[in-house]
């Protein structure tokens, strides 16, 4: 199976009119993006939906693998939420590879608020396809 990018990914697709349109950059070994938490992203009133935050964390790790030429998809995702994220906050999300053990690749990601507070962290095991 060959994974392809067509611009319509919900998380990173720049052509998806309802997507997050995340843009990434490398900072040494970390793969980094920012997420501005818009009102459309809420679950409870005034608070980001946890699934949307999980999506951004997962995308950071999955796209990192793609950028590194590792053809893999998420097999397991664990998210730990540290505190609620309010609408209007901007988060920095950082992902990194932590272990390679073919055919699996382990990654982790963290989301921090503008004040530096850790708001969520994730670990994933992805399988090469």
C-alpha positions, 0 to 999 in steps of 0.5 A: 500500500502506498500512502499518497497526499492529495491536499484534502487531509482533514488535519493538514490538507491545504485544499480542505475547506473545513480542515485544520490546515496545519502547517509543519516545520522541523526544529532539530528532531521535533516536528512542530505545528501551531493550532489556533483553537477556533469556536468551531472546534469546541466540545463543551461550551468554550472548550476544545473538543478532545477528539479534535486535539487528539486529531492534531496530535495524531497528525503531527506524529503521522505526518512526521513519519511521512516526511521521514519517508516512513510509509506507516499508519497509526495502529494505536494512539494514547492521549492524556489530557492535562487541562482543558483548552479554551477557545481562542488559545493557540497551541504548539504541538511537537512530535518526535520519533522515539523508537524504531522496531520494524515493522512498528515505529513509536512516536510521541507528541505534546501540546503546550499553551502560549504560557508554556503549560502542557495541555495534552500529550500522546503516544502512538505506535504506527505500522509500516504498510 
